[in-house]
Amino acid sequence: MGVVLNLNRLQAQRLLDRLLRTIIILGRHIEGHWVLGMIEDNSEDLRLEVCSDNIRSAEVLVPLIQKHVEVGTTIHTDFWRAYDCLSEHGYLHKKVNHSDPDNPFVAEDGTHTHRIESQWRAVKRFFKKDNYNYNNTENFTDHLYEYLWRRNNIKYKKDPLIRVIKYVYKLNTD
């Protein structure tokens, strides 16, 4: 990923209530699980990473970010202090203060986290609609991957059944 990225962290518990801010990077807490979400501006490439041991410190978040985001990328986040060191790792870091009573959604320089926030709403609907058990830590990551798989099949119009049929047909015609 490059250019401008939104980050956020998500926790499963608040997933039902309200999801967190931006990666543009933002994380969310979902019923006992902190999830880091990343999406590039002008792209549908969403990345979700479960924070190990429910820790959302810089020591955990930065390696997750480095796994997906090229050095030199502009990253938009909220004011979560674990993001403060991003510029030390070669990223251009811009923040939006969601506690600002005058404008909690857009910083004076135009920085915002709208893209990742809208993605959290979609993740929330997915988990709520299918009544997933968020407390089942054993399968939580699998459910996130399932969400991404379903999302990508819809976004990129890839019908998995058609792909299987084409694969089987190709095997039988060779």
C-alpha positions as CSV (number, residue, x, y, z in Angstrom):
1,M,0.0,0.0,0.0
2,G,1.2,3.5,-0.6
3,V,0.0,7.1,-0.8
4,V,-2.6,8.0,1.9
5,L,-3.8,5.3,4.3
6,N,-6.5,5.4,7.0
7,L,-5.8,3.4,10.2
8,N,-8.0,2.4,13.1
9,R,-8.2,-0.2,15.9
10,L,-11.5,-2.0,16.7
11,Q,-12.6,-3.9,19.7
12,A,-15.3,-6.4,19.4
13,Q,-17.2,-5.3,22.5
14,R,-17.8,-1.8,21.0
15,L,-18.4,-3.3,17.6
16,L,-22.1,-3.6,18.5
17,D,-22.1,-0.1,19.9
18,R,-19.7,2.0,18.0
19,L,-16.5,1.3,16.2
20,L,-13.3,3.2,16.7
21,R,-11.4,5.7,14.6
22,T,-9.1,5.5,11.6
23,I,-6.3,3.7,9.6
24,I,-6.8,5.4,7.8
25,I,-5.3,3.6,10.5
26,L,-7.8,2.9,13.3
27,G,-8.4,0.1,15.7
28,R,-11.6,-1.2,17.1
29,H,-12.5,-3.3,20.1
30,I,-14.8,-6.1,19.2
31,E,-16.1,-8.1,22.2
32,G,-12.7,-8.7,23.7
33,H,-10.7,-8.4,20.5
34,W,-8.7,-5.4,19.3
35,V,-8.5,-5.2,15.6
36,L,-6.3,-2.9,13.5
37,G,-8.0,-1.8,10.3
38,M,-6.2,-0.2,7.3
39,I,-7.5,1.1,4.0
40,E,-5.8,3.1,1.3
41,D,-7.5,6.2,-0.1
42,N,-9.0,5.6,-3.6
43,S,-8.8,1.8,-3.1
44,E,-10.9,-1.0,-1.8
45,D,-7.9,-2.8,-0.3
46,L,-9.0,-3.3,3.3
47,R,-6.6,-5.0,5.7
48,L,-7.7,-6.2,9.2
49,E,-5.3,-7.5,11.8
50,V,-6.2,-8.9,15.3
51,C,-3.9,-7.4,17.9
52,S,-2.1,-10.2,19.7
53,D,-3.0,-10.6,23.4
54,N,-5.5,-7.7,23.1
55,I,-2.5,-5.3,23.4
56,R,-2.7,-2.1,21.3
57,S,0.6,-0.5,22.2
58,A,3.1,0.8,19.7
59,E,5.1,-2.3,20.1
60,V,2.2,-4.4,18.7
61,L,0.7,-1.9,16.3
62,V,3.8,-0.7,14.5
63,P,4.8,-4.2,13.2
64,L,1.3,-4.8,12.0
65,I,1.4,-1.5,10.1
66,Q,4.8,-2.2,8.7
67,K,3.5,-5.6,7.5
68,H,1.0,-3.8,5.1
69,V,2.2,-0.2,4.6
70,E,5.2,1.0,2.7
71,V,7.6,3.4,4.4
72,G,6.9,7.0,3.1
73,T,3.1,6.5,3.1
74,T,0.9,9.2,4.6
75,I,-1.1,7.7,7.4
76,H,-4.2,9.3,9.0
77,T,-5.1,8.2,12.5
78,D,-6.9,9.4,15.6
79,F,-5.0,10.7,18.6
80,W,-4.3,7.2,20.1
81,R,-0.8,7.7,21.6
82,A,0.5,4.4,20.3
83,Y,0.5,6.0,16.8
84,D,2.7,8.9,17.9
85,C,5.9,7.1,16.9
86,L,4.8,6.5,13.2
87,S,6.9,9.3,11.9
88,E,9.9,7.8,13.6
89,H,9.3,4.7,11.4
90,G,9.3,6.6,8.1
91,Y,5.7,7.4,7.7
92,L,4.1,10.9,7.2
93,H,1.6,10.9,10.2
94,K,-1.4,13.1,10.3
95,K,-4.0,13.0,13.0
96,V,-7.6,14.0,13.6
97,N,-8.8,14.8,17.1
98,H,-12.2,13.1,17.6
99,S,-12.6,14.9,21.0
100,D,-12.5,18.4,19.3
101,P,-15.9,19.9,20.1
102,D,-15.7,22.3,17.1
103,N,-15.0,19.6,14.5
104,P,-14.5,16.1,15.7
105,F,-14.4,14.5,12.2
106,V,-11.9,16.6,10.1
107,A,-8.7,18.3,11.3
108,E,-7.9,21.8,10.2
109,D,-5.6,20.5,7.5
110,G,-8.3,18.3,6.1
111,T,-7.1,15.0,7.7
112,H,-10.0,12.6,8.3
113,T,-10.7,9.0,9.0
114,H,-14.0,8.6,7.2
115,R,-13.0,5.7,4.9
116,I,-12.0,3.3,7.8
117,E,-14.9,4.4,9.9
118,S,-17.3,3.4,7.1
119,Q,-15.5,0.0,6.9
120,W,-16.0,-0.5,10.7
121,R,-19.8,0.0,10.1
122,A,-19.8,-2.8,7.5
123,V,-17.8,-5.1,9.7
124,K,-20.2,-4.4,12.6
125,R,-23.2,-5.2,10.4
126,F,-21.6,-8.5,9.3
127,F,-21.0,-9.7,12.8
128,K,-24.3,-8.5,14.1
129,K,-26.3,-9.9,11.2
130,D,-24.9,-13.4,11.5
131,N,-24.9,-13.4,15.3
132,Y,-21.2,-14.4,15.5
133,N,-20.0,-15.2,19.0
134,Y,-17.4,-12.6,19.6
135,N,-16.2,-14.2,22.8
136,N,-15.1,-17.3,20.9
137,T,-11.5,-16.2,20.6
138,E,-10.6,-19.5,18.9
139,N,-12.6,-18.6,15.8
140,F,-12.6,-14.8,15.8
141,T,-9.8,-14.4,13.3
142,D,-11.5,-16.9,11.0
143,H,-14.6,-14.8,11.1
144,L,-12.6,-11.7,10.2
145,Y,-11.1,-13.6,7.2
146,E,-14.5,-14.8,6.2
147,Y,-15.8,-11.2,6.2
148,L,-12.8,-10.1,4.0
149,W,-13.4,-13.0,1.7
150,R,-17.1,-12.3,1.3
151,R,-16.4,-8.6,0.9
152,N,-13.8,-9.2,-1.9
153,N,-16.1,-11.6,-3.7
154,I,-18.8,-8.9,-3.8
155,K,-16.5,-6.0,-4.5
156,Y,-14.6,-7.7,-7.3
157,K,-17.6,-9.6,-8.7
158,K,-15.9,-13.0,-8.2
159,D,-18.4,-15.7,-7.8
160,P,-16.6,-18.6,-6.0
161,L,-19.0,-21.2,-7.5
162,I,-18.2,-20.1,-11.0
163,R,-14.5,-20.2,-10.2
164,V,-14.8,-23.8,-9.0
165,I,-16.8,-24.8,-12.1
166,K,-14.2,-23.2,-14.4
167,Y,-11.4,-25.0,-12.5
168,V,-13.1,-28.4,-12.6
169,Y,-14.1,-27.9,-16.3
170,K,-10.5,-27.0,-17.2
171,L,-9.2,-30.2,-15.4
172,N,-11.7,-32.3,-17.4
173,T,-10.8,-30.8,-20.7
174,D,-7.0,-31.2,-20.4
